[in-house]
Amino acid sequence: MALAVPFELLRGWSARSIGPASRTRGTQPGPLALAGPYRYSRNPLYVANIGLFCAFAVAAGAWFTWVLPALLLVHYTLIVRWEESRLLEVHGEPYRALLRRVPRWFGPASGPAPDATPHASWSAALRAERGTLVALLVIFGALATRIVLEV
């Protein structure tokens, strides 16, 4: 479970930085996220999700559990390509500048980040993350139960 903590913290920080836009399923993109982890990754929520599933795979201790993080990476790569095309259509040059400055997945930004304020409070971010937190507790609870029953 300790391996999952930094990835859930990244999810919370990302949710605070992007605000309610992270929970939408529409085709109309929201404002560009420039604060918090979005200075180092254009997709920190996806990075955190892949990291969480890698933590599950480590905790489960079975080789086949690594299939899910690999499939998730493919899935998110396809989603990101679609999202990038939509963001280019809607935001144009400001998004092109972001593409040049911030890596798709993770790494140092090339150039100074614009001043940006997070879109949500920490309490709003925690409320947005409650489903993920419950899922983490259930999954790690199931893994812990399996370990206890095997002993």
KAZIDA-V67588 format. One record per backbone hydrogen bond with DSSP energy under -0.5 kcal/mol. NH is the residue of the N-H (numbers start at 0). CO is the residue of the C=O. Records with the same first field share a line. If there is no record, write none. Layout:
NH = CO / CO
//
This chain:
3 = 0
4 = 0
5 = 1
7 = 3
8 = 4
9 = 5
10 = 6
11 = 7
12 = 8
13 = 9
14 = 10
15 = 11
16 = 12
17 = 13
18 = 14
20 = 17
21 = 18
22 = 19
23 = 20
28 = 26
33 = 31
37 = 34
38 = 35
39 = 36
40 = 36
41 = 102
42 = 103
43 = 40
46 = 42
47 = 43
48 = 44
49 = 45
50 = 46
51 = 47
52 = 48
53 = 49
54 = 50
55 = 51
56 = 52
57 = 53
58 = 54
59 = 55
60 = 56
61 = 56
64 = 61
65 = 62
66 = 63
68 = 64
69 = 65
70 = 66
71 = 67
72 = 68
73 = 69
74 = 70
75 = 71
76 = 72
77 = 73
78 = 74
79 = 75
80 = 76
81 = 77
82 = 78
83 = 79
84 = 80
85 = 81
86 = 82
87 = 83
88 = 84
89 = 85
90 = 86
91 = 86 / 87
93 = 90
94 = 91
95 = 91
96 = 92
97 = 93
98 = 94
99 = 95
100 = 96
101 = 97
106 = 39
109 = 100
110 = 108
118 = 15 / 16
119 = 15
124 = 120
125 = 121
126 = 122
127 = 123
128 = 124
129 = 125 / 126
132 = 128
133 = 129
134 = 130
135 = 131
136 = 132
137 = 133
138 = 134
139 = 135
140 = 136
141 = 137
142 = 138
143 = 139
144 = 140
145 = 141
146 = 142
147 = 143
148 = 144
149 = 145
150 = 146
//
